[in-house]
Amino acid sequence: MTLYGVGLGPGDAGLVTVRGRETLEAADVVYTPGRLSRTVALNYVAESQLGDLDFPMTRDEDELRRAWKAAAAEVAPVAADGTAAFVTLGDPNVYSTFGHLRRTLSRFHPAVDVEVVPGVSTVTAFATALDVEITAGSDLVLREAANGRAPAGPDRMVLFKVTDVPATHEGLVEAGYDVTFGRRLYMENHETVVTDDPERLEERDYYTVAYAERPDAGERPATAAFGRETTADGGAPGGDAREELATAEAAGDGDARRTGVGDE
Ligand SMILES: C[S@@+](CC[C@H](N)C(=O)[O-])C[C@H]1O[C@@H](n2cnc3c(N)ncnc32)[C@H](O)[C@@H]1O
């Protein structure tokens, strides 16, 4: 008896993992928390596999607890007789509704096993979409910035739920950040916007993420500061670097020194 939490990735069916797809195809019932996740799931499951759960749009905690108890009561017998899956956009363990279901099952239906199939989260997808490199050694903090909020402090932040882009932009710029926004990244049948111009994103859209970075943030990776090598000599090391490489090679460490790569 298993409930699988399956991460669908940001919204492009091509970014669902192979394991996620196989899990969905094999599930007896697939529950979807919203229209977007349902559309992505339907690439891999038949309409008849979809289950029905009701999710109220409320912040009232009593109402939320009642709704999640009802959802768990619906899912538990399905998982007892076979396999159920609950999909989320991104990853099920990152800022996700799946946590509520998992906690409720564990409290009221502890016999149900829960397994998670990770998905491509906005936390990683944003970097490629916004053409940002988070270099090794960087600190990166996740925050929410709903309704114009502009949290500040860390050197680098990924901000979820950026519903009032102009207000959040103003606050972050005042606090000294460079900011880039991404809307509907890797979402099928939707326009993707990546911009640092808040006026392009005046309309409210929940599927908006921001990346804020202080201009002086940053570790300097070795390759950001080349010396006298030129493209003409193929970047061949000269002087001190050649000596260092010879020493490293004598110690049997030449490949790692040449490429800067060990096992990740
Ligand atoms: C409740 S969080 C869910 C995060 C999700 N579990 C994940 O791992 O990406 C919802 C927020 O994620 C961000 N988000 C999710 N998918 C997105 C997408 N395709 N493009 C831009 N932002 C997205 C938005 O900031 C949205 O308000």
The ligand as an SDF file (V2000), in Angstrom:
LIG
                    3D

 27 29  0  0  0  0  0  0  0  0999 V2000
    3.9510   26.6200   -3.6570 C   0  0  0  0  0  0  0  0  0  0  0  0
    5.3890   26.9540   -4.5950 S   0  0  0  0  0  0  0  0  0  0  0  0
    5.6460   25.3890   -5.3340 C   0  0  0  0  0  0  0  0  0  0  0  0
    7.0970   25.1010   -5.6480 C   0  0  0  0  0  0  0  0  0  0  0  0
    7.2920   23.7780   -6.3390 C   0  0  0  0  0  0  0  0  0  0  0  0
    6.9760   22.6720   -5.4590 N   0  0  0  0  0  0  0  0  0  0  0  0
    8.7110   23.6380   -6.8820 C   0  0  0  0  0  0  0  0  0  0  0  0
    9.4720   22.7600   -6.4200 O   0  0  0  0  0  0  0  0  0  0  0  0
    9.0520   24.3880   -7.7910 O   0  0  0  0  0  0  0  0  0  0  0  0
    4.7220   27.8670   -5.9230 C   0  0  0  0  0  0  0  0  0  0  0  0
    5.6880   28.9320   -6.4320 C   0  0  0  0  0  0  0  0  0  0  0  0
    6.7160   28.3120   -7.1910 O   0  0  0  0  0  0  0  0  0  0  0  0
    7.0760   29.1550   -8.2670 C   0  0  0  0  0  0  0  0  0  0  0  0
    6.8590   28.4120   -9.5250 N   0  0  0  0  0  0  0  0  0  0  0  0
    6.4270   27.1530   -9.6370 C   0  0  0  0  0  0  0  0  0  0  0  0
    6.4580   26.7720  -10.9320 N   0  0  0  0  0  0  0  0  0  0  0  0
    6.9140   27.8360  -11.6370 C   0  0  0  0  0  0  0  0  0  0  0  0
    7.1820   28.0660  -13.0180 C   0  0  0  0  0  0  0  0  0  0  0  0
    7.0040   27.1200  -13.9330 N   0  0  0  0  0  0  0  0  0  0  0  0
    7.6600   29.2940  -13.3930 N   0  0  0  0  0  0  0  0  0  0  0  0
    7.8720   30.2570  -12.4650 C   0  0  0  0  0  0  0  0  0  0  0  0
    7.6400   30.0850  -11.1470 N   0  0  0  0  0  0  0  0  0  0  0  0
    7.1790   28.8910  -10.7470 C   0  0  0  0  0  0  0  0  0  0  0  0
    6.2020   30.4080   -8.1970 C   0  0  0  0  0  0  0  0  0  0  0  0
    6.9170   31.4000   -7.5030 O   0  0  0  0  0  0  0  0  0  0  0  0
    5.0340   29.9040   -7.3760 C   0  0  0  0  0  0  0  0  0  0  0  0
    4.4110   30.9760   -6.6870 O   0  0  0  0  0  0  0  0  0  0  0  0
  1  2  1  0
  2  3  1  0
  2 10  1  0
  3  4  1  0
  4  5  1  0
  5  6  1  0
  5  7  1  0
  7  8  2  0
  7  9  1  0
 10 11  1  0
 11 12  1  0
 11 26  1  0
 12 13  1  0
 13 14  1  0
 13 24  1  0
 14 15  1  0
 14 23  1  0
 15 16  2  0
 16 17  1  0
 17 18  1  0
 17 23  2  0
 18 19  1  0
 18 20  2  0
 20 21  1  0
 21 22  2  0
 22 23  1  0
 24 25  1  0
 24 26  1  0
 26 27  1  0
M  CHG  2   2   1   9  -1
M  END
$$$$
